Amino acid sequence: MSQIINWLCYICVSFLVLEMMVYLCKDVIKVSKTNKNGKTKIIGNTRVKRNQTIYVNKIAK
């Protein structure tokens, strides 16, 4: 009887650990799904170019 209880506890704890791993890794799973679809955004390229031109203009003045 105690072995059955031990196995049930082991299965429950294993399930809870797996559930927590999935909960903590939701962001990683979402990122991997969006990368598979090919939808990527280029962020910051225009800002870098704009800052470069302002910096060049300040040096030129």
HUFENBEL-V304085 format. One record per helix or strand of 2 or more residues. SS is the DSSP state (h for helix, s for strand). FROM is the first residue (numbers start at 1). TO is the last residue. If there is no record, write none. Layout:
BEGIN
SS&FROM&TO + SS&FROM&TO
END
This chain:
BEGIN
h&2&24 + h&26&37 + h&45&60
END
